Amino acid sequence: MNKLMMGAALGAMLVAGAGEAAAQRRAAITSAYSDVNLDRCKVLRTVEEGASTEWQCPGLKGTPLMIASGDERFDVDAGIFNEEFESTSPFSSVGPRVEWRLRGGQPFAIIYRLRVGGDDRPERTVLGVETIGRRGRPGCLVAWIAGSVPNANATARQQADQRAGSFRCGRDRAARIGNVADLVAAE
């Protein structure tokens, strides 16, 4: 009888361990990508003065990318617009792809690249990390990372993975990593 009870206990532990491992795999953080092609996005609004446009672009798993351009600067949001124009000080353009960070298969943050430069400046890039916005809870900027930072993409993923889930929009300050002082507006 003792051996039977020990066998049942061991079996229960193995099943519980397998269930826990499956739950961890489901909650694993992964990446998916979507292309940014403004010609394939829906124009939501255009204002001639200031040359501003808002687009809704295909995103991931029913979560659209929301892109705004004004005065030759771009802002990228996911889910819904967040009413904050978070962009660069110099003129910019949005990169061709957005990285979506997913936990358990569900998007929780995006990473996008802005190209910054003009006639009198060499081109540089900056990565933005944003939370996903939902109706009643807009997303926001979690971090700016200079494209010149070694392993900038890995740094952006780390910021998304460690900060986006608990980041309090309107309260917490976005991180600034690398030389971004001349690229992004002060908060």
KOLROVO-573374 format. One record per residue (C-alpha): residue number from 1; residue in one letter; x, y, z. Coordinates in nm, 2 decimals. Each point is the difference from the previous one (the first is absolute). Layout:
KOLROVO-573374
rec i:NUM, aa:A, px:X, py:Y, pz:Z
...
//
This chain:
KOLROVO-573374
rec i:1, aa:M, px:0.00, py:0.00, pz:0.00
rec i:2, aa:N, px:0.28, py:0.24, pz:0.08
rec i:3, aa:K, px:0.16, py:-0.06, pz:-0.34
rec i:4, aa:L, px:-0.34, py:0.07, pz:-0.17
rec i:5, aa:M, px:-0.04, py:0.33, pz:0.19
rec i:6, aa:M, px:0.36, py:0.11, pz:-0.08
rec i:7, aa:G, px:-0.06, py:-0.08, pz:-0.37
rec i:8, aa:A, px:-0.32, py:0.20, pz:0.00
rec i:9, aa:A, px:0.17, py:0.29, pz:0.16
rec i:10, aa:L, px:0.29, py:-0.01, pz:-0.25
rec i:11, aa:G, px:-0.25, py:-0.01, pz:-0.28
rec i:12, aa:A, px:-0.18, py:0.30, pz:0.13
rec i:13, aa:M, px:0.32, py:0.19, pz:0.04
rec i:14, aa:L, px:0.10, py:-0.08, pz:-0.36
rec i:15, aa:V, px:-0.34, py:0.11, pz:-0.13
rec i:16, aa:A, px:0.02, py:0.32, pz:0.21
rec i:17, aa:G, px:0.36, py:0.07, pz:-0.12
rec i:18, aa:A, px:-0.11, py:-0.06, pz:-0.37
rec i:19, aa:G, px:-0.29, py:0.24, pz:0.05
rec i:20, aa:E, px:0.23, py:0.26, pz:0.15
rec i:21, aa:A, px:0.25, py:-0.03, pz:-0.28
rec i:22, aa:A, px:-0.28, py:0.03, pz:-0.25
rec i:23, aa:A, px:-0.13, py:0.32, pz:0.17
rec i:24, aa:Q, px:0.35, py:0.14, pz:-0.01
rec i:25, aa:R, px:0.03, py:-0.07, pz:-0.37
rec i:26, aa:R, px:-0.34, py:0.17, pz:-0.06
rec i:27, aa:A, px:0.12, py:0.30, pz:0.20
rec i:28, aa:A, px:0.34, py:0.00, pz:-0.18
rec i:29, aa:I, px:0.09, py:0.33, pz:-0.16
rec i:30, aa:T, px:0.05, py:-0.01, pz:-0.37
rec i:31, aa:S, px:0.01, py:0.24, pz:-0.29
rec i:32, aa:A, px:-0.20, py:0.04, pz:-0.31
rec i:33, aa:Y, px:0.04, py:0.27, pz:-0.27
rec i:34, aa:S, px:-0.23, py:0.21, pz:-0.22
rec i:35, aa:D, px:0.10, py:0.21, pz:-0.30
rec i:36, aa:V, px:-0.07, py:0.37, pz:-0.01
rec i:37, aa:N, px:-0.11, py:0.12, pz:-0.34
rec i:38, aa:L, px:-0.20, py:0.32, pz:0.02
rec i:39, aa:D, px:-0.14, py:-0.06, pz:-0.35
rec i:40, aa:R, px:-0.18, py:-0.31, pz:0.14
rec i:41, aa:C, px:-0.14, py:0.18, pz:0.30
rec i:42, aa:K, px:-0.33, py:0.17, pz:0.04
rec i:43, aa:V, px:0.01, py:0.38, pz:0.02
rec i:44, aa:L, px:-0.20, py:0.11, pz:0.30
rec i:45, aa:R, px:0.05, py:0.37, pz:-0.02
rec i:46, aa:T, px:0.21, py:0.26, pz:-0.19
rec i:47, aa:V, px:0.05, py:0.36, pz:0.09
rec i:48, aa:E, px:0.15, py:0.22, pz:-0.26
rec i:49, aa:E, px:0.14, py:0.26, pz:0.24
rec i:50, aa:G, px:0.30, py:-0.15, pz:0.17
rec i:51, aa:A, px:-0.01, py:-0.29, pz:-0.25
rec i:52, aa:S, px:-0.13, py:-0.26, pz:0.25
rec i:53, aa:T, px:-0.15, py:-0.34, pz:-0.08
rec i:54, aa:E, px:-0.12, py:-0.28, pz:0.22
rec i:55, aa:W, px:-0.01, py:-0.36, pz:-0.13
rec i:56, aa:Q, px:-0.13, py:-0.33, pz:0.13
rec i:57, aa:C, px:0.23, py:-0.28, pz:-0.12
rec i:58, aa:P, px:-0.01, py:-0.38, pz:0.02
rec i:59, aa:G, px:0.15, py:-0.12, pz:0.32
rec i:60, aa:L, px:-0.01, py:-0.33, pz:0.17
rec i:61, aa:K, px:-0.28, py:-0.22, pz:0.14
rec i:62, aa:G, px:-0.27, py:0.27, pz:-0.05
rec i:63, aa:T, px:0.21, py:0.27, pz:0.15
rec i:64, aa:P, px:0.06, py:0.28, pz:-0.25
rec i:65, aa:L, px:0.30, py:0.23, pz:-0.03
rec i:66, aa:M, px:-0.10, py:0.36, pz:0.03
rec i:67, aa:I, px:0.25, py:0.24, pz:-0.17
rec i:68, aa:A, px:-0.01, py:0.37, pz:0.00
rec i:69, aa:S, px:0.21, py:0.25, pz:-0.19
rec i:70, aa:G, px:0.02, py:0.37, pz:0.06
rec i:71, aa:D, px:0.26, py:0.25, pz:-0.10
rec i:72, aa:E, px:0.21, py:-0.28, pz:-0.15
rec i:73, aa:R, px:0.02, py:-0.19, pz:0.32
rec i:74, aa:F, px:-0.16, py:-0.34, pz:0.08
rec i:75, aa:D, px:-0.17, py:-0.16, pz:0.30
rec i:76, aa:V, px:-0.09, py:-0.37, pz:0.03
rec i:77, aa:D, px:-0.26, py:-0.14, pz:0.23
rec i:78, aa:A, px:-0.16, py:-0.35, pz:0.02
rec i:79, aa:G, px:-0.36, py:-0.07, pz:0.06
rec i:80, aa:I, px:-0.13, py:0.36, pz:0.02
rec i:81, aa:F, px:0.16, py:0.34, pz:-0.02
rec i:82, aa:N, px:0.11, py:0.12, pz:0.35
rec i:83, aa:E, px:-0.05, py:0.37, pz:-0.05
rec i:84, aa:E, px:0.38, py:0.07, pz:0.05
rec i:85, aa:F, px:0.21, py:0.08, pz:-0.30
rec i:86, aa:E, px:0.31, py:-0.19, pz:0.11
rec i:87, aa:S, px:0.26, py:0.06, pz:-0.27
rec i:88, aa:T, px:0.34, py:0.14, pz:-0.08
rec i:89, aa:S, px:0.10, py:0.37, pz:0.01
rec i:90, aa:P, px:0.17, py:-0.01, pz:-0.35
rec i:91, aa:F, px:-0.19, py:-0.12, pz:-0.30
rec i:92, aa:S, px:-0.06, py:-0.38, pz:-0.01
rec i:93, aa:S, px:-0.15, py:-0.28, pz:-0.19
rec i:94, aa:V, px:-0.13, py:-0.33, pz:0.12
rec i:95, aa:G, px:0.19, py:-0.32, pz:-0.06
rec i:96, aa:P, px:-0.13, py:-0.28, pz:-0.22
rec i:97, aa:R, px:-0.08, py:-0.25, pz:0.27
rec i:98, aa:V, px:-0.14, py:-0.02, pz:0.35
rec i:99, aa:E, px:0.09, py:-0.26, pz:0.25
rec i:100, aa:W, px:-0.28, py:-0.13, pz:0.22
rec i:101, aa:R, px:0.08, py:-0.15, pz:0.34
rec i:102, aa:L, px:-0.24, py:-0.27, pz:0.10
rec i:103, aa:R, px:-0.05, py:-0.18, pz:0.33
rec i:104, aa:G, px:-0.19, py:-0.32, pz:-0.03
rec i:105, aa:G, px:-0.07, py:0.09, pz:-0.36
rec i:106, aa:Q, px:-0.16, py:0.34, pz:0.09
rec i:107, aa:P, px:0.16, py:0.33, pz:-0.10
rec i:108, aa:F, px:0.10, py:0.22, pz:0.30
rec i:109, aa:A, px:0.25, py:0.24, pz:-0.16
rec i:110, aa:I, px:0.14, py:0.12, pz:-0.33
rec i:111, aa:I, px:0.35, py:0.11, pz:-0.11
rec i:112, aa:Y, px:0.03, py:0.23, pz:-0.29
rec i:113, aa:R, px:0.28, py:0.20, pz:-0.16
rec i:114, aa:L, px:0.00, py:0.36, pz:-0.11
rec i:115, aa:R, px:0.26, py:0.12, pz:-0.25
rec i:116, aa:V, px:0.11, py:0.35, pz:0.10
rec i:117, aa:G, px:0.20, py:0.24, pz:-0.21
rec i:118, aa:G, px:-0.02, py:0.28, pz:-0.25
rec i:119, aa:D, px:0.20, py:0.19, pz:-0.25
rec i:120, aa:D, px:0.24, py:0.14, pz:0.26
rec i:121, aa:R, px:0.01, py:-0.31, pz:0.23
rec i:122, aa:P, px:0.13, py:-0.35, pz:-0.05
rec i:123, aa:E, px:-0.27, py:-0.27, pz:0.01
rec i:124, aa:R, px:-0.04, py:-0.17, pz:0.34
rec i:125, aa:T, px:-0.26, py:-0.23, pz:0.14
rec i:126, aa:V, px:-0.19, py:-0.03, pz:0.33
rec i:127, aa:L, px:-0.21, py:-0.29, pz:0.12
rec i:128, aa:G, px:-0.33, py:0.06, pz:0.18
rec i:129, aa:V, px:-0.15, py:-0.25, pz:0.24
rec i:130, aa:E, px:-0.38, py:0.04, pz:0.06
rec i:131, aa:T, px:-0.27, py:-0.18, pz:0.19
rec i:132, aa:I, px:-0.31, py:-0.11, pz:-0.18
rec i:133, aa:G, px:-0.30, py:0.23, pz:0.04
rec i:134, aa:R, px:-0.36, py:-0.12, pz:0.04
rec i:135, aa:R, px:-0.32, py:0.19, pz:0.02
rec i:136, aa:G, px:0.00, py:0.19, pz:0.34
rec i:137, aa:R, px:0.37, py:-0.08, pz:0.05
rec i:138, aa:P, px:0.23, py:0.16, pz:-0.26
rec i:139, aa:G, px:0.35, py:-0.13, pz:-0.04
rec i:140, aa:C, px:0.31, py:0.21, pz:0.04
rec i:141, aa:L, px:0.37, py:0.03, pz:-0.05
rec i:142, aa:V, px:0.21, py:-0.22, pz:0.23
rec i:143, aa:A, px:0.35, py:0.08, pz:-0.14
rec i:144, aa:W, px:0.20, py:0.17, pz:-0.27
rec i:145, aa:I, px:0.32, py:-0.18, pz:-0.10
rec i:146, aa:A, px:0.26, py:0.16, pz:-0.22
rec i:147, aa:G, px:0.07, py:-0.22, pz:-0.31
rec i:148, aa:S, px:0.37, py:0.04, pz:0.07
rec i:149, aa:V, px:-0.02, py:-0.19, pz:0.33
rec i:150, aa:P, px:0.17, py:-0.34, pz:-0.03
rec i:151, aa:N, px:-0.27, py:-0.26, pz:-0.04
rec i:152, aa:A, px:-0.27, py:0.26, pz:-0.02
rec i:153, aa:N, px:-0.26, py:-0.25, pz:-0.10
rec i:154, aa:A, px:0.07, py:-0.23, pz:0.29
rec i:155, aa:T, px:0.00, py:0.30, pz:0.23
rec i:156, aa:A, px:-0.34, py:0.10, pz:-0.13
rec i:157, aa:R, px:-0.13, py:-0.35, pz:0.05
rec i:158, aa:Q, px:0.13, py:0.00, pz:0.36
rec i:159, aa:Q, px:-0.18, py:0.33, pz:0.07
rec i:160, aa:A, px:-0.32, py:-0.13, pz:-0.15
rec i:161, aa:D, px:0.02, py:-0.33, pz:0.19
rec i:162, aa:Q, px:0.10, py:0.14, pz:0.34
rec i:163, aa:R, px:-0.20, py:0.33, pz:0.00
rec i:164, aa:A, px:-0.30, py:0.00, pz:-0.23
rec i:165, aa:G, px:-0.22, py:-0.23, pz:0.21
rec i:166, aa:S, px:0.02, py:0.21, pz:0.31
rec i:167, aa:F, px:0.06, py:0.34, pz:-0.16
rec i:168, aa:R, px:-0.25, py:0.27, pz:0.12
rec i:169, aa:C, px:-0.08, py:0.24, pz:-0.29
rec i:170, aa:G, px:-0.01, py:0.36, pz:0.13
rec i:171, aa:R, px:0.19, py:-0.09, pz:0.31
rec i:172, aa:D, px:0.32, py:-0.18, pz:-0.09
rec i:173, aa:R, px:0.27, py:0.16, pz:-0.21
rec i:174, aa:A, px:0.12, py:-0.15, pz:-0.32
rec i:175, aa:A, px:0.37, py:-0.12, pz:0.01
rec i:176, aa:R, px:0.25, py:0.17, pz:-0.22
rec i:177, aa:I, px:0.29, py:-0.22, pz:-0.10
rec i:178, aa:G, px:0.30, py:0.12, pz:-0.19
rec i:179, aa:N, px:0.04, py:0.34, pz:-0.16
rec i:180, aa:V, px:-0.36, py:0.10, pz:-0.06
rec i:181, aa:A, px:0.00, py:0.34, pz:0.16
rec i:182, aa:D, px:0.03, py:0.18, pz:-0.34
rec i:183, aa:L, px:-0.25, py:-0.23, pz:-0.16
rec i:184, aa:V, px:-0.31, py:-0.01, pz:0.22
rec i:185, aa:A, px:-0.18, py:0.28, pz:0.18
rec i:186, aa:A, px:0.05, py:0.04, pz:0.37
rec i:187, aa:E, px:-0.29, py:-0.11, pz:0.22
//
